Amino acid sequence: MAVQIEYRIDEDDRIVYVGGDWTSFALANHGQALTPELVLGESIWGFIAGDEIAELYRQLFDRLRRSGGEA
């Protein structure tokens, strides 16, 4: 069964919502439970490893913002 996470960021790329299997996902990917209390209000960029991956996310976020879409 796939892990389903949800998160929302604001216009300043700060995490404003997490849901779904967030805690399980964070534990599997970071080796610690990054509880909602620890990530809410923080920049998404502090949680994305690697410049190339971060650039892909920047492009995705930019495209979504320009289109008014949601992912």
PyRosetta script that sets phi, psi and omega in degrees:
from pyrosetta import init, pose_from_sequence

init()
pose = pose_from_sequence("MAVQIEYRIDEDDRIVYVGGDWTSFALANHGQALTPELVLGESIWGFIAGDEIAELYRQLFDRLRRSGGEA")
pose.set_psi(1, 132.0)
pose.set_omega(1, -178.2)
pose.set_phi(2, -76.3)
pose.set_psi(2, 144.9)
pose.set_omega(2, 175.4)
pose.set_phi(3, -80.0)
pose.set_psi(3, 131.5)
pose.set_omega(3, 179.1)
pose.set_phi(4, -115.2)
pose.set_psi(4, 118.8)
pose.set_omega(4, 177.5)
pose.set_phi(5, -116.0)
pose.set_psi(5, 157.5)
pose.set_omega(5, 175.1)
pose.set_phi(6, -132.8)
pose.set_psi(6, 140.3)
pose.set_omega(6, 170.9)
pose.set_phi(7, -153.5)
pose.set_psi(7, 154.1)
pose.set_omega(7, 176.5)
pose.set_phi(8, -130.4)
pose.set_psi(8, 144.0)
pose.set_omega(8, 176.5)
pose.set_phi(9, -121.9)
pose.set_psi(9, 154.4)
pose.set_omega(9, 177.8)
pose.set_phi(10, -91.4)
pose.set_psi(10, -174.3)
pose.set_omega(10, -177.2)
pose.set_phi(11, -66.3)
pose.set_psi(11, -14.8)
pose.set_omega(11, 177.1)
pose.set_phi(12, -101.3)
pose.set_psi(12, 14.0)
pose.set_omega(12, 178.5)
pose.set_phi(13, 64.2)
pose.set_psi(13, 28.9)
pose.set_omega(13, 175.6)
pose.set_phi(14, -96.6)
pose.set_psi(14, 140.3)
pose.set_omega(14, -178.9)
pose.set_phi(15, -73.3)
pose.set_psi(15, 122.5)
pose.set_omega(15, -178.0)
pose.set_phi(16, -114.8)
pose.set_psi(16, -8.7)
pose.set_omega(16, 179.8)
pose.set_phi(17, -158.3)
pose.set_psi(17, 139.4)
pose.set_omega(17, 168.5)
pose.set_phi(18, -135.0)
pose.set_psi(18, 147.6)
pose.set_omega(18, -179.8)
pose.set_phi(19, -160.3)
pose.set_psi(19, -169.8)
pose.set_omega(19, -177.6)
pose.set_phi(20, 65.6)
pose.set_psi(20, -136.0)
pose.set_omega(20, -178.7)
pose.set_phi(21, -92.4)
pose.set_psi(21, 38.3)
pose.set_omega(21, -175.9)
pose.set_phi(22, -52.7)
pose.set_psi(22, -51.1)
pose.set_omega(22, -174.4)
pose.set_phi(23, -63.6)
pose.set_psi(23, -41.4)
pose.set_omega(23, 177.3)
pose.set_phi(24, -62.4)
pose.set_psi(24, -44.1)
pose.set_omega(24, 178.4)
pose.set_phi(25, -61.0)
pose.set_psi(25, -47.0)
pose.set_omega(25, -178.7)
pose.set_phi(26, -63.4)
pose.set_psi(26, -39.8)
pose.set_omega(26, 179.1)
pose.set_phi(27, -65.1)
pose.set_psi(27, -43.9)
pose.set_omega(27, -179.2)
pose.set_phi(28, -67.7)
pose.set_psi(28, -32.8)
pose.set_omega(28, -174.6)
pose.set_phi(29, -96.0)
pose.set_psi(29, -22.5)
pose.set_omega(29, -175.1)
pose.set_phi(30, -122.0)
pose.set_psi(30, -4.3)
pose.set_omega(30, 178.5)
pose.set_phi(31, 71.8)
pose.set_psi(31, 9.7)
pose.set_omega(31, 176.6)
pose.set_phi(32, -151.5)
pose.set_psi(32, 157.3)
pose.set_omega(32, 179.9)
pose.set_phi(33, -82.1)
pose.set_psi(33, 102.6)
pose.set_omega(33, 174.5)
pose.set_phi(34, -85.1)
pose.set_psi(34, 85.6)
pose.set_omega(34, -176.1)
pose.set_phi(35, -63.4)
pose.set_psi(35, 157.9)
pose.set_omega(35, 177.4)
pose.set_phi(36, -51.4)
pose.set_psi(36, -38.1)
pose.set_omega(36, -179.5)
pose.set_phi(37, -61.6)
pose.set_psi(37, -29.4)
pose.set_omega(37, -179.4)
pose.set_phi(38, -82.6)
pose.set_psi(38, -23.1)
pose.set_omega(38, -175.4)
pose.set_phi(39, -106.1)
pose.set_psi(39, -26.1)
pose.set_omega(39, -178.0)
pose.set_phi(40, -61.7)
pose.set_psi(40, 130.5)
pose.set_omega(40, -179.1)
pose.set_phi(41, 89.8)
pose.set_psi(41, -9.2)
pose.set_omega(41, -179.6)
pose.set_phi(42, -90.3)
pose.set_psi(42, 156.4)
pose.set_omega(42, 177.0)
pose.set_phi(43, -69.0)
pose.set_psi(43, 135.9)
pose.set_omega(43, 177.4)
pose.set_phi(44, -60.0)
pose.set_psi(44, -28.8)
pose.set_omega(44, -174.3)
pose.set_phi(45, -68.0)
pose.set_psi(45, -20.1)
pose.set_omega(45, 175.8)
pose.set_phi(46, -75.1)
pose.set_psi(46, -8.4)
pose.set_omega(46, -176.6)
pose.set_phi(47, -116.4)
pose.set_psi(47, 2.1)
pose.set_omega(47, 179.4)
pose.set_phi(48, -109.8)
pose.set_psi(48, 116.6)
pose.set_omega(48, -176.6)
pose.set_phi(49, -88.1)
pose.set_psi(49, 134.4)
pose.set_omega(49, 173.8)
pose.set_phi(50, 95.7)
pose.set_psi(50, 130.7)
pose.set_omega(50, -179.0)
pose.set_phi(51, -63.8)
pose.set_psi(51, -38.3)
pose.set_omega(51, -178.3)
pose.set_phi(52, -67.7)
pose.set_psi(52, -41.9)
pose.set_omega(52, 178.0)
pose.set_phi(53, -65.9)
pose.set_psi(53, -42.9)
pose.set_omega(53, 178.5)
pose.set_phi(54, -60.0)
pose.set_psi(54, -40.7)
pose.set_omega(54, 178.8)
pose.set_phi(55, -63.9)
pose.set_psi(55, -40.0)
pose.set_omega(55, 176.5)
pose.set_phi(56, -61.6)
pose.set_psi(56, -43.5)
pose.set_omega(56, 177.2)
pose.set_phi(57, -63.5)
pose.set_psi(57, -40.8)
pose.set_omega(57, 178.3)
pose.set_phi(58, -59.5)
pose.set_psi(58, -43.5)
pose.set_omega(58, 178.8)
pose.set_phi(59, -64.4)
pose.set_psi(59, -42.1)
pose.set_omega(59, 178.5)
pose.set_phi(60, -62.9)
pose.set_psi(60, -48.5)
pose.set_omega(60, 179.8)
pose.set_phi(61, -61.1)
pose.set_psi(61, -41.2)
pose.set_omega(61, 179.2)
pose.set_phi(62, -61.9)
pose.set_psi(62, -45.7)
pose.set_omega(62, 179.6)
pose.set_phi(63, -63.1)
pose.set_psi(63, -43.1)
pose.set_omega(63, 178.9)
pose.set_phi(64, -63.7)
pose.set_psi(64, -41.8)
pose.set_omega(64, 179.6)
pose.set_phi(65, -65.1)
pose.set_psi(65, -40.1)
pose.set_omega(65, 179.9)
pose.set_phi(66, -68.5)
pose.set_psi(66, -32.8)
pose.set_omega(66, -177.6)
pose.set_phi(67, -89.2)
pose.set_psi(67, -12.8)
pose.set_omega(67, -175.6)
pose.set_phi(68, 75.6)
pose.set_psi(68, 15.7)
pose.set_omega(68, -176.1)
pose.set_phi(69, -83.6)
pose.set_psi(69, 179.1)
pose.set_omega(69, -179.9)
pose.set_phi(70, -139.4)
pose.set_psi(70, 140.3)
pose.set_omega(70, 179.0)
pose.set_phi(71, -117.6)
pose.dump_pdb("model.pdb")
